[in-house]
Amino acid sequence: MKIQAVLFDVFGTLLDTSSIAQRGDQLFPGNGLALAQRWREKQLEYTRLRAMGGRYVNFTQLTEDALLVAADGLRLPIDAAARGLLMHEYGRLDTHADVLPALKRMKQTGVTLGVLSNGDAALLEEALHAAELDDYLDLVLSADLVQTYKPARAVYELGPQTLKCAAGDILFVSANAWDAVGAAWAGYQSVWINRTGQPDERLGATIAASGRTLEAAGRYLAERQAE
């Protein structure tokens, strides 16, 4: 099956959400990693709860809410200044080391490259520009367009609707297992970047390929193009 486009998840896949731990340690010595981890856990939990409950707020607001509750849980005295610094850092996350080489190789194939993310447009623009990834991307699709969050099917439908092709003609790449599963359920060819060697999920989804780095997605794309 030929691939017309590749869509990437952003947070956790292209950008390393744990990289915010350094700023956290500067503000709250010894607590940076715990704060980064709990913040991310709460952020994902809130996307699911708001999607299920039909209580949408944009991703920037949701992320700030998750930060505050994570800090409360760790009993960290976060004030307006610390909150502002940490939210600013979220728009400047580090890029995973495998990302730029993979994007460069995929760009050379001529397929359309883009992102499909829970992030709202403003945050995505800021984060992708700061990471110098925007030059490799042809389109940026935000869940904000449909006012819900992945794995809601409406978010994944943005891909085929925008690209004017079948979901099965699009490769979706995510380092979040639940996201790769959601895309597979929606009909995409889905690649899971299993960075930490987690076991396969038991959700009845067919994952096209998996691997520790984005090289797995590039390899799968090359194989499909060679057919």
Salt bridges, closest charged atoms under 4 A:
ASP9 OD1 - LYS150 NZ 3.07
GLU45 OE1 - LYS42 NZ 3.09
GLU64 OE2 - ARG83 NE 3.21
GLU89 OE2 - ARG23 NH2 3.32
ASP98 OD1 - ARG195 NH1 3.01
GLU126 OE2 - ARG92 NH1 2.56
ASP134 OD2 - HIS129 ND1 2.93
ASP138 OD1 - LYS107 NZ 3.06
GLU157 OE2 - ARG153 NE 3.61
ASP179 OD2 - LYS150 NZ 2.92
GLU215 OE2 - ARG219 NH1 3.50
GLU227 OE2 - ARG224 NH2 2.39
